[in-house]
Amino acid sequence: MITTLQQELEEIRSTLDGVRTLVENLFVRGLRTCGPGEQARLGVFSESLEQSGAGRLGSLLGRLRDQIAADDRGAARTLLLAQTHVLLLDRLLTLRVVSEHYRAAIEVAQAAAAEEQGARVIGLEEPDAQSEG
């Protein structure tokens, strides 16, 4: 069963994968090779991230798109900042996912322990071999 939080995290991770790929391509090929299609993708990623709560990265991507369109020399710095933010957000999401899995495992273990304790209280479980002898 997939929770809403898991779906949201998966959507953000999918967007981050696309952003990471685009940013890496811009590093390899250079900012001047960024055509209208890639600029449009930067805009889509920007809006998507801003709506999902990653506004800082979204605004950086929007600024990068504008700087590329204006042939602004500051675009290289913005590209570096965007890459740093992508990597940081990816790490934070990973920690969030691991934390949720850990919390769920703890809840399952606690429920199993409570069920086991309840079975002992009402006498459904056989006594230990050590207590018999």
C-alpha positions in Angstrom: 0.0 0.0 0.0 1.5 3.3 -1.1 0.8 6.3 1.1 0.3 9.8 -0.1 3.7 10.8 1.3 5.4 8.1 -0.6 3.6 9.2 -3.8 4.7 12.8 -3.2 8.3 11.8 -2.5 8.3 9.6 -5.6 7.0 12.5 -7.8 9.7 14.8 -6.4 12.4 12.2 -6.9 11.3 11.7 -10.5 11.4 15.4 -11.1 14.8 15.6 -9.5 16.1 12.8 -11.8 15.0 14.9 -14.8 16.6 18.0 -13.4 19.8 16.2 -12.6 20.0 14.8 -16.2 19.3 18.2 -17.7 21.9 20.0 -15.5 24.5 17.4 -16.2 23.9 17.8 -20.0 24.3 21.5 -19.6 27.6 21.0 -17.9 28.9 18.7 -20.5 27.6 20.5 -23.6 27.8 24.1 -22.3 25.1 26.7 -21.6 25.2 28.2 -25.0 23.9 24.9 -26.5 20.7 25.1 -24.4 18.0 25.4 -27.0 14.3 26.4 -26.6 13.3 22.9 -25.7 15.7 22.6 -22.8 14.8 26.1 -21.7 11.1 25.1 -21.7 12.0 22.0 -19.6 13.8 24.2 -17.1 10.6 26.2 -16.8 8.4 23.1 -16.3 10.8 21.7 -13.7 10.9 25.1 -12.0 7.1 25.3 -11.7 6.8 21.7 -10.6 9.4 22.0 -7.8 7.9 25.3 -6.6 4.5 23.6 -6.3 5.9 20.6 -4.5 7.6 22.7 -1.8 11.1 22.9 -3.3 10.8 26.6 -4.1 14.4 27.5 -3.7 15.5 25.0 -6.4 12.5 25.9 -8.5 13.4 29.6 -8.4 17.1 28.8 -9.2 16.0 26.9 -12.3 13.7 29.7 -13.4 16.5 32.2 -12.9 18.8 29.9 -14.9 16.3 29.7 -17.7 16.1 33.5 -17.8 19.8 34.0 -17.7 20.4 31.5 -20.5 17.8 33.2 -22.6 19.5 36.6 -22.0 23.0 35.2 -22.5 23.9 36.4 -19.0 27.4 35.4 -17.8 25.9 34.7 -14.4 24.2 31.6 -15.7 27.3 29.5 -15.0 27.2 30.4 -11.3 23.4 29.7 -11.2 24.0 26.4 -12.9 26.5 25.4 -10.1 24.0 26.5 -7.4 21.3 24.5 -9.1 23.4 21.4 -9.2 24.3 21.8 -5.5 20.7 22.2 -4.6 19.7 19.2 -6.6 22.2 17.0 -4.9 21.3 18.4 -1.4 17.6 17.9 -2.0 18.2 14.3 -3.3 20.1 13.5 0.0 17.3 15.0 2.1 14.7 13.0 0.3 16.8 9.9 0.7 16.9 10.5 4.5 13.2 11.2 4.6 12.4 7.9 2.8 14.8 5.9 5.1 13.3 7.6 8.1 9.7 6.6 7.0 10.8 3.0 6.4 12.5 2.9 9.8 9.4 4.4 11.5 7.2 1.8 9.8 9.5 -1.1 10.8 9.4 0.1 14.4 5.6 0.3 14.4 5.4 -3.3 13.0 7.8 -4.6 15.6 5.9 -2.8 18.4 2.6 -4.2 17.1 4.1 -7.7 17.0 5.5 -7.4 20.5 2.1 -6.2 21.8 0.3 -9.0 20.1 2.8 -11.5 21.6 2.4 -10.0 25.0 -1.4 -10.1 24.7 -1.2 -13.8 23.7 0.8 -14.6 26.8 -1.6 -12.7 29.1 -4.6 -14.7 27.9 -2.7 -18.0 27.9 -2.7 -18.8 24.2 1.0 -19.3 24.0 2.7 -22.4 25.4 5.0 -21.8 28.5 8.7 -21.8 28.0 10.5 -25.1 28.4 12.7 -23.6 31.1 9.8 -22.6 33.3 8.5 -26.2 33.3 11.5 -27.9 34.7 
